[in-house]
Amino acid sequence: MTDTTPAVGAAGPVAADQAPVFQLQRVYLKDASLEMPHAPRIFLEAEAPSVDIQLEVSNSAVVDAVHEVVVRVTATAKVKDKVLFLVEGKQGGIFEIRNLSGEQMGPVLGVVCPGIIYPYLRANIADLISRTGLPAIHLAEINFEAFYSQKMAAMQQQPTSGAEAAPTATGNGAAGA
């Protein structure tokens, strides 16, 4: 049995074609690369590597009401001053999003969508590194709500210019390296 009663909002009945829509269409690995410029000699180093993690979230409209969201991670591990490995991955997702207000769209694209995509990216990065014979790097969980809030605060502090800088997060967000 289906409910045919229209949704009622603050302004009255909402037609079915005006109801908010959020649907994941596809998750895919958009790009992945791994470099080990000092192999095999770097494997002889006994010192534990230092790991730097960079994170970036971007989105773009594909067609009307369809958006691509991409989460990019770049992990660089160094022993002393030599790069052990550099791995970069971009995980994409295509989302159908309709009938949301402008103020709702930002958090959906900047918090909800990356939260769906990121676990796939974490698994792909760990798999790529484990294939090198090195211990896998397990990327830390990300609070995309805090990340989005920091990004918005940084954008408000920047003087307005014609170009928008891509927001990034930096840190040692890995375990097991």
VMD Tcl script that draws the C-alpha trace (Angstrom):
set ca {
  {0.00 0.00 0.00}
  {1.40 3.40 -0.90}
  {0.76 6.68 0.79}
  {-0.59 9.19 -1.72}
  {-0.96 12.02 0.77}
  {1.20 14.97 -0.34}
  {3.88 16.12 2.07}
  {2.86 19.17 4.07}
  {5.44 21.84 4.70}
  {5.29 25.23 6.40}
  {3.83 26.74 3.23}
  {1.21 24.03 2.72}
  {1.05 20.93 0.53}
  {4.18 20.10 -1.45}
  {3.72 18.47 -4.85}
  {5.66 15.28 -5.47}
  {7.77 17.01 -8.13}
  {8.81 19.64 -5.57}
  {9.92 17.20 -2.87}
  {13.66 17.22 -2.14}
  {15.63 14.52 -3.96}
  {19.05 13.22 -2.95}
  {20.27 10.11 -4.71}
  {23.71 8.62 -5.25}
  {24.07 7.67 -8.91}
  {27.63 6.32 -8.95}
  {30.89 6.12 -6.98}
  {34.09 5.69 -8.96}
  {37.86 5.93 -8.69}
  {38.63 8.95 -10.86}
  {42.43 8.89 -10.57}
  {45.12 7.04 -8.65}
  {48.88 7.26 -8.80}
  {51.78 5.89 -6.82}
  {55.41 6.91 -7.04}
  {58.35 5.31 -5.25}
  {61.28 7.33 -6.62}
  {63.95 5.90 -4.29}
  {63.01 2.21 -4.43}
  {64.61 -0.23 -3.82}
  {67.36 1.49 -1.77}
  {64.84 3.29 0.44}
  {63.70 -0.10 1.78}
  {67.08 -0.45 3.52}
  {66.38 2.56 5.75}
  {65.55 1.56 9.33}
  {64.02 4.89 10.35}
  {60.22 5.20 10.52}
  {58.80 7.44 7.81}
  {57.02 10.72 8.41}
  {53.70 10.95 6.59}
  {52.00 14.10 5.33}
  {48.35 13.94 4.22}
  {46.63 16.56 2.05}
  {42.85 16.51 1.55}
  {40.74 18.42 -0.93}
  {37.02 18.36 -1.72}
  {35.59 19.80 -4.92}
  {32.28 19.69 -6.73}
  {30.86 20.69 -10.07}
  {27.55 20.56 -11.87}
  {27.39 17.84 -14.53}
  {23.93 18.63 -15.87}
  {20.82 20.11 -14.31}
  {20.41 18.68 -10.78}
  {23.32 16.24 -11.21}
  {26.59 17.02 -9.42}
  {30.02 15.44 -9.29}
  {31.81 15.55 -5.94}
  {35.48 14.57 -5.79}
  {37.56 13.89 -2.69}
  {41.30 13.95 -3.32}
  {43.97 12.66 -0.95}
  {47.70 13.04 -1.42}
  {49.91 11.13 1.02}
  {53.67 11.63 1.05}
  {55.89 9.43 3.21}
  {59.50 10.47 3.73}
  {62.46 8.85 5.43}
  {64.90 11.61 6.35}
  {64.79 13.83 3.26}
  {63.96 11.10 0.73}
  {60.47 10.28 -0.51}
  {59.50 6.71 0.36}
  {56.28 7.01 -1.61}
  {53.85 9.57 -2.94}
  {50.30 8.35 -3.47}
  {47.38 10.35 -4.77}
  {43.81 9.25 -5.21}
  {40.66 10.98 -6.41}
  {37.35 9.32 -5.61}
  {34.34 10.71 -7.39}
  {30.65 10.46 -6.87}
  {27.71 11.51 -9.00}
  {24.67 12.69 -7.10}
  {21.20 13.71 -8.21}
  {20.12 16.61 -6.01}
  {16.87 18.46 -6.65}
  {14.63 20.93 -4.87}
  {17.05 22.04 -2.17}
  {17.54 25.67 -1.22}
  {20.86 27.34 -1.92}
  {21.75 27.32 1.76}
  {21.08 23.56 1.95}
  {23.03 22.75 -1.20}
  {26.43 23.87 0.16}
  {26.42 21.55 3.18}
  {25.03 18.64 1.15}
  {27.81 18.98 -1.45}
  {30.50 19.80 1.14}
  {29.58 17.47 4.01}
  {27.11 14.71 3.07}
  {28.52 13.75 -0.34}
  {32.20 13.64 0.72}
  {31.19 11.55 3.73}
  {29.72 8.97 1.36}
  {32.72 8.96 -1.01}
  {35.59 9.05 1.49}
  {35.39 5.43 2.78}
  {35.89 4.19 -0.79}
  {38.92 6.44 -1.17}
  {40.39 5.26 2.15}
  {40.12 1.64 1.00}
  {41.65 2.40 -2.41}
  {44.63 4.26 -0.89}
  {45.26 1.49 1.66}
  {45.09 -1.13 -1.11}
  {47.44 0.79 -3.38}
  {50.06 1.19 -0.65}
  {49.77 -2.41 0.55}
  {50.60 -3.56 -3.01}
  {54.04 -1.95 -2.61}
  {54.95 -4.42 0.13}
  {54.90 -1.63 2.72}
  {52.50 -1.58 5.65}
  {49.20 -0.01 4.63}
  {48.40 3.51 5.65}
  {44.98 3.78 7.18}
  {43.68 7.29 6.65}
  {41.94 8.79 9.64}
  {38.20 9.45 9.68}
  {37.40 12.99 8.58}
  {34.81 15.25 10.16}
  {33.56 16.80 6.93}
  {31.23 19.13 8.82}
  {34.22 20.72 10.60}
  {36.21 20.67 7.34}
  {33.37 22.46 5.52}
  {33.02 25.04 8.33}
  {36.76 25.79 8.19}
  {36.56 26.12 4.41}
  {33.65 28.57 4.66}
  {35.41 30.62 7.35}
  {38.59 30.78 5.24}
  {36.60 31.88 2.18}
  {34.93 34.68 4.17}
  {38.32 35.96 5.35}
  {39.80 36.05 1.84}
  {39.47 39.28 -0.09}
  {37.12 38.79 -3.00}
  {38.92 38.10 -6.24}
  {38.06 36.59 -9.61}
  {39.54 33.18 -8.79}
  {38.47 30.84 -6.02}
  {41.28 28.91 -4.35}
  {40.78 25.20 -3.79}
  {40.47 24.49 -0.05}
  {42.76 21.87 1.41}
  {43.45 20.31 4.76}
  {46.89 19.31 5.87}
  {47.92 16.93 8.53}
  {49.31 13.65 9.58}
  {45.98 11.86 9.33}
  {47.38 8.37 8.94}
  {47.99 5.47 11.21}
  {50.10 2.40 10.64}
  {52.86 4.02 8.60}
}
mol new
graphics top color blue
foreach p $ca { graphics top sphere $p radius 0.5 }
foreach p [lrange $ca 0 end-1] q [lrange $ca 1 end] { graphics top cylinder $p $q radius 0.2 }
display resetview
